[in-house]
Amino acid sequence: ETAFRDGLREYLETYSFGNATWLDLVRILDARTTDDLAAWSRAWVEERGRPEVTTVLRVENGRISSLTLNAADPFERGLIWPQRLRVVLGYTDGVREVGVSVNGATTAVRDAEGMPSPLFVLPNGAGLGYGLFLLDAGSRDYLLANLPTLVDPLTRGSAWVTLWDNLLESRVDAGAFIDLAARALPVEADEQNVQRVLGYMARAFWRHLSGEERVRRAPVLERMLRAGIARAATSSAKSAWFSAFRDVALSPDGLAWLEAVWRRNEKIEGLTFAETDEIALALELAVREVPAWPEILQTQLDRTQNPDRKARFAFVMPTLSADPSVREQAFARLRLTENRRREPWVVESLAYLNHPLREAQARRFIGPSLDLLQEIQRTGDIFFPTRWIEAVLSGHQSSEAAATVRNFLGRELQYPQRLRWTILSAADELFRVAP
């Protein structure tokens, strides 16, 4: 603490009334510690990427003979990300935490040696670490079968984060993950965990399942979520459960209930709907093309009192049309700078134009959207290019969509590096799920 404070004083005195960089601060602090802060800064701040951490467990006579954490640099630069972790070992009577400092490519968890053989190993058990923590097959299978039985809510939360990252790496099947969520949510008592798992479930549902699989699973998920709405004890919890139901509903019965709620014929005890909630519900019903979708949109437009929300709804409405030609006209207007002035309206329009239920027809929007990205950067807010391309790619999972992005990047060899990274970041999940 003293060395850190003295280093900051030296930094402020040396560069007072002048300019300094992050590396100037690191150089001054590095001289006051035995730790290699220059190497720490290079890995954590200056370079891209994250460590990929795997566990190697060896057991002899029912006891741990060795437990090691292997940290690899996915870009093969030899970088090490020093960090402190709390490794969780699972047993029938609870979990045990073991602290360890990762300072090399291989780190032995000495304090775990001699402990009984665990049911699972969670390398980032307390959620303190940063990286891709890849589960061994035994731990993965145990958590997929038994995660709801873990007593500690923090351990459950960390396990969910780890399983989600493993899903993104194709080490956990999306269907198995959603099945686990459907079993876990009815018994999850921690509201933060509930909201996280609801979000994961909806994202896995739309981005990692095929259209046929969504239709098959929707009724089961709807029943589970409807029960969650009724069971939730607070208005915030009810809202989270209802939002998840609204996001994944596909069955005729589920959509009929949502429409009854929107028409104010159905009440949910303990949950009050604001104007924004009814707008969101109308949009979701329309994109699913319920029989009365044109009337729902027009009624919602007439019903909306706030002038800004009314104007935004009118702007987005054409993107909800069941007529592909109307949706194409809605996209074409976004080529004009004056139609992109209200960027949140544009982002919402793009998200509905590229909704997963419209994916096949929406593929034609990807190429023109990429072509516009440099103009979007020149004429919009600093964050608009990211939001633009994320909205465009958010509903896609086809090999054709992925090929369109790859072909664009392969063709535009002089493309600005920052925008290239923006596209690659937005396309990351598409590249992962595309067959």
N, C-alpha and C positions, 0 to 999 in steps of 0.2 A: 504494500500500500504506500509506504514511504517513497520507494523508488519510483513508483508510478506518478505520484504527486510531484516529486522533484523533476521527473522527466517532462511533465506537462508544463511546469514553470519554465524550464529551460526552453521548451518549444515556443511558448508564448513570448518570452523575452527575446529569443533569437529572431523571431519573425514578426515582432510587433510593428504595426504600420506597414507591413509588406505582404507578400504572397508566399504561400507555402503549399506543399502537396502532402498527400497521405504518406508517401514514402519518406518525406522529411521527418514526419512524426515517428514513423517506424524506426528510422535510423537512430534517432535520439533515445527512444525507449530501448532499443536493442542493446545499446551500450550499457544499460543498467540492469540487465538480467542474464542469467546463464542460459535461459531458453533462446532458441534460434527464432527470433521474431521475424527476421527477414524471410526465412523459409515458411513460417506460419502465414505471413502476409501474402506471399506468392500463391500459396495453395488456396487460402480462404477468400482473398480479395481480388488479386490481380488476374488469376486464371479462371477459366470457366470449368464447369463440371462439378462432380461430387464423388466421394468414394463409394465403391461397391463393397459392402462388408458381408462376408460369409462366415459361418461358424463351422468348426470341426470338433466334434465331440468323440472322445474315446472312453469306453467304459470297460472296466475289468472287475469281475466278481461283484457286479451290482453297484460299483462305485465309480465316480468320475476319475479316470487316470490323467486325463488332460482335456482342457477346453481352450481352444485358440480362436481368435478373431483375425481373419485375413482381410486386409483392406487393399483393394486394387484401384488403380487409376484407369478408368475406362478408355482414356485417350493415350495410354501407354507413355506418359511423360515422366513416370516415376514419382509423381507428387504424393505427399503424405499429408493428410488432414488431421493434425493433432486435436484430440477431443477427449472429454471424459464421458464415459457411458455407465449406465446402470443395467447390467445384464440380469434378466429375470429367469429363474429356473422354476418350472412348474411341477407341483406334486399334488397328490390327492388331498392333502390337508392344507393346501395353500401354496404360496409362492415365496421364494427367497431371492433377495437382491444381492448382487455382488458388484461392487464398484471396480472400474478398471480405467486406466489411462491409455489411450491408443496413440502411440508415438512412432509406429513403424508399420511395415507391410504385414508383419505377423506379431500379434500380441497374445501372450499366454495369460489366461485368467487364473492366476495362481490360487486365489481364495476359493475357487470352485473345486479344486482338487480334493478328492476324498469324500465329497458330498455324494449322497445317493444318486443313482441314475435318474434324470428328470423325465417327466412326460413330454416337456417341450422346452426349448430355449428361445427366449425373445431377446435378441441382442440389444435392442433399444427400448428396454422395458419401461423406463420412466419417461420416455419421450424427450430426453435431453439432447440426443445426438442428431446430427444432420448427415444424410447419406441415403443410399439405397441399401436397405438391410434385407438380404435375401435369406429366406427361411429354408432350413433343410427339410427334406420331404416328410420326416416324421413329425416335426414341429408344425409344419403347414397342415398336415392331415389332422393332427390332434386339435388344432385351433379351429379348423373348419367344422369339426364335429362337436367341440366342447367349449368354444369361446364364451357362450352365455353363462357357464357355470363358474367362471372366474369371479372371485369375490371383490377384488379391488377395482373400482371404476377407472382409475388411471391406467392400470394394466390392461383392462379391456379396451380403453381408448387407444393405447399404444398398439395393441394387437390389431385393431381395426385399421389404423394407419399403415401398419406393416403389411397386412393382407392386401390392402388396396394397392400399394406400390408393387406388390408381387403380382397382382392381377394385371397391372399395366405392363409388366414384364412377361406376360403370358405364362406365369408359373402357377396361377390360380385361375380356374375356369370361372367365367362370368356367371354362368348358371348356378354353380356351387356357391359362389359368393352371395348371390341374391337369395338362394335358399337359406343360407346362414342368416342373412338379414331378416328374412321373414320369420325365422324361429327366434331370433334374438330380440327383435324390437318389442314384442309383447311383454317381455320380462325385464327389459332394460329400465332401470330406475333413475339413471343419471340423465338429466335433460340435455346436457351438452353432448353426451354420447348418442342420444336419440337423434338429435338434429344432424350430427355428423353422419350417422348411418343412413338416415333418410336421404341425405344428399348423395352419398355414395350409391345407394340403391337406385335412385332415379337416374344418375349418370350412367351406371352400368346398364340399366334397362334400355336407355336410348342409344348409347354409343357402342355397346359391346354385345348386344343381342340382335339377331336377325329379325325382320319384320314378322315372320311366322312365329318365332319364339316369343316375341312380345305379346302377340295376340293370345297365344296359349297360356302365358303366365299371368296376364293382366287380371283375370277374375280372382285368382288366389290372392294376389297382392292387394286388390281392391277390398276384399273382405277383411284382410288383416289391417289395412289402413283405416277402414271405416270403424272397426272396433277400437283402434287407437284413438280416433277422434272422440268417440264416446267415453273412453276411459281416462283421457288426459285430464289432469286436475287443474291446470292453469290455462288462461286464454292464450298465452304464448305457445304452450305445448299443443293446444288444439289447433292453433294456426299452422304450426309446423306439420302436424299430421295431415291437416286438410290440404295444405299446399302440395304435399307429396302425393296425395290422392289425385288432386287436380292435374298434377304433372304426368301421372302414369295411366290414368283412366283411359280405357279403350273399349271395354265391353258395352253392349247396348244398355244393360242395367246401370252400370256405373255412369255412363253419359246421361242417361235419363235422370238420375238423381242429381247430378251436377246442374243439369238444365233446370230442374225444379228449384234448386237452391238459388240459381241466378234469377229465376222468375219470382223469387220471394214466396214461393208456395211451400217451401220446406225450410224449417228453422233448425239451427244447431244450437242447442242449449250451451250457454257460456261463450259463444263466439259471435261477435258483432262484425258485420261486413261493412267496410268503408267503401267509398266510391272507387278507389284504386283496386280493391279486391274484386268488385263486380266487373270492372274493366278487364282485369286479367282473366277472369272466368269466361267472359264473352269471347275474348281472343282465343282461348284454348278450345272452347266449344266450336268456334268457327273453323279453326285449322283442322279439326277432326271431321268437318263437313257433316255435322248433325243435320237432320232434314230441315230444320228451321234456321240454318245459319244466316241467310240474308236478313231475315227479320230480327234475329238476335243482334246483329251488328247495327242495324238501323235504330232499333229500340235503345240500345246502349248509347249510341250517339245522341239521341234525343234526351235520354235520361241523365247524361253527364252534365253537371252544373258548372264545375270549375272550367273557366274558359281555356286555360292552358292545356288541361287534360283533354278537353273536347277537341281542340285543334290537333293535338298529338294523335288522338284516336282516329280522327278523320284522315290524317296523313297515313297512318298504318293500315287502315281498312282495306285498300286495294290489294295489299299483300296477302290478305286472308281469302281472297276470292277462290272459288273452286274452278274458275276458268283459267287455264294456263296462259292464255293470251293477255288477260288482265294482269296477271302476275308479271309477265314479261314487260308490259308497259310500266308497271310499278318499279321494276328494276331500272328500266331505261331512263326514267326521270332522274335517277341518282347520278347519272353522268354529268348533269349540270351542277355547277358549283352552287348556284343559288338554292338548289333543292337539298343541299347538304349542310346548310347553315346550322340547323338544329341537330347536332350530332347524335344525341340519345334517340331521337326519332328515327334516324337513319339506321342505327345499330339494331333497334327493335324491328324495323322493317326487314332488314337483312336476315335476322334470326328467324323470322316467320317465313320469308321466302325460301330459306334453306332448312326448314324444319325437317326432321327425319321422315315424317309422313309425306313430304314432297320431294324427297331426295332424288328420285329418278329424273324428274323434270328440272330440278334445280341445278343439276350438274353443269348445265350450259351457262350458269352465272359465274362459275369459278374462274374461268379464263379471263373474261372481261373485268372481273373484280381485281384480279392480279394485275392486269394491264393498267388499271386506274390507281394502283397503290402509290406510285410516285406523285401523282397529282394530289392524291389524298394527303400525302405528307406536306406538300407545298401549300395547300389551301386550308388545312384544318389544324386542330389542336394537336399538341405534341403526342398525346396518347391516342389520337384518332386512328392512325394506321393499324395499331395493335387491335383496337376494338373492332375496326372494320373487317380485318381478315379473320379474326376469331369468330365473328358472327357469321361470316360467309362459310367457314369450314365446320361450324359447330354441329351441323346435322348430317354430316357425310361420313360414310364408312366403306365406300365401294373402292375397288381397285381402279376404276376409271377416274374417280375423283383424285385419288393419290397420284395416278399417272399424270393427270393434268398439272398438278403442283410440281412434280418432279421434272416434267418436260419444260415447264416455264423456267425453273431455276437452271436447268441444263442449257437452255437457249440463251438466257440473259447472263452471259459470262461477265459483263461489266456492271452488273447490278449493284447498287450501293450495299455495302456489307451489313450495315445496321438493319436495312429493310429485309435483307436476306435472312438475317437472324429472326426478325419478326415473323416472317413467313414460316420458317422452320419450327419456331416455337408453337405457332398456332396450329401447324399441321402435325405436331408430334403424335397426338392420340389417333389421328386419321391414319398415319403411317403404321401405327401399332396394330390397328384393328383391320385394316384393309387386307383382304385375302390375296 
